[in-house]
Structure formats: structure tokens, C-alpha cells
């Protein structure tokens, strides 16, 4: 539908006279939370700031958005500049926006946080205004053993809660794993993120009962690696929601129940590529007894 000429003229006149300085200025920034698992512990990528404010304090990689820049593009640029970690656009997801008036001592700043899960981060190196980049155990942040700049502790904790929720309802745990992995490696992802333990056999049955959660490769780990008998190798299936969540399998939780969102609220935070189950009933894999024995 075409816009009437008189409306276009009114719009043009308004924009010609509009003065952005009529409103208080504020800055827009991005921050990025990147999780991985090292030594069976959930870890997050942090940088050490080389400039005030909070000089020498640890923080999330991030920075100011350029005037001609998309938010996601700014997040990827800042992450690469400050850590040398390059991610594809489809590997980061928007977490939420933080805009408490006094969150930045320089000026009013609104930040949009992004988060991601990666199997490994490679060699991290500080760059830009970051003098160091490193992996830090999330438990150090949760226990306030490591103080972070700005409100970055809150952002990390929000991202941890998002990750916990996603693992409960989706197959995203496989994103923590290498291209080929064992069921034991996948189980340790859940144990690291949730801070809980699982019975090996029950976990194996749960994973194999979900259609296309994992795909057996027909190969095993190399013998003689000191971990007992060879274990079956798997690759990740298509990312999706689980037909039955992991809720009943959790033996304990590290989060206070008052902080956990309801099931319905959690389901709203999924990206488009996690559209839901494929509609078919879950199928239990064959040869479960043998699979349980192979869980190393």
C-alpha cells in the first residue's frame, strides 16, 4: 500500500526538524558469555580489563556498538578482538538486555548480552583493551571468589540458568561435546552444568530413548587408553526439544527452587531452530544392556 503524499511530506518535515539532543544520551554495548567444559567443570571465557573503569578486573568480553553495526555483529567483533575466539553468527544467541541506570560509572549504558556453548575454545589471547583472556570456572563466580566488573556476575548467572534450562528440555548438551563422543562424555556435561550426579545406566537409557538425540557411529574408543573396555562413539543428532525432559532424573540441584522458572516460562526461551519434537514417539535404542556396559 502506497503512503499518501501528504503523509510523506509530514514525515519529511518532522524528521528535518527532529533534534536527537532533545533526549538524554546513552550508550549501547554488547557482552558475550561463552561456556565450555574443561576437566568436567563448567567454565566461562573472561577477559582482564586493561583500562578504567575496573582496570585489572575480570569481565565478560564486550564493548561499544558502532553506529553502523548490528548488535550480533558487534558481539562477534568484540569477542574476536578481545579473546581471539571466532564464532559463526549462528553460534551466539541473545540472552537479555541490562539497563540499570548506574550499571556503568562512565555514563548511562544499556547492554545486550549474548551467550554460546562451544566444545572447546582453543588458544585464548587478550586483545584490544583486554590485556588477558582466559577460562574461569563458573563456581568461582557463583561463590564470589572472583569479582567481576560492572554487573557481569549477574549476566553470567543468568546465562548459567539459561544453560541449565536448555539442557533439561533440549538436546543442546551435545554442543559441549566434540564431533565424536561417548555417552559418558555427554553425561559429564549434565553433571558439570547442573552440579549433580546421574546413574550411568539410567542416563544411557534416557538418552537412547529420545529419537535422534545421538547417532551411533558404529565405532568405539581406542583400546588401551586406561579407561577400561572400549566405549561406543556417537555424534549429535538434530537440535530439538526432548519429548520428555530430564527433570525426573536430576538427583539434586544447585539452584534454589524459588529461582527456577516454571516449565511454561522456560519453554518460551527457545530459538527458532529448536522448534520442538519431531512429533514421533521416542524410540528406545537396541542393545541397551551392552551400551550400559560400554559406558566408561
Secondary structure, DSSP 8 states (H G I E B T S, - for coil): ----HHHHHHHHHHHHH--GGGS---EEEEEEEEEEEETTEEEEEEEEE-SSSSTT-EE-EEEE--TT--HHHHHHHHHHHHH-----GGG-EEEEEE--TTSSSSS-EEEEEEEEE-S--------TTEEEEEEEEHHHHHTTSS-BSTTHHHHHHHHHHHHHHHHHHBSGGGGGS-SSB-HHHHHHHHHHHHT----HHHHHHHHHHSTTSEEEEEEE--TTSSSSS--EEEEE----B-SS-SGGG-S--SS-GGGS--HHHHHTT--TT-----SS-----S-HHHHHHH--
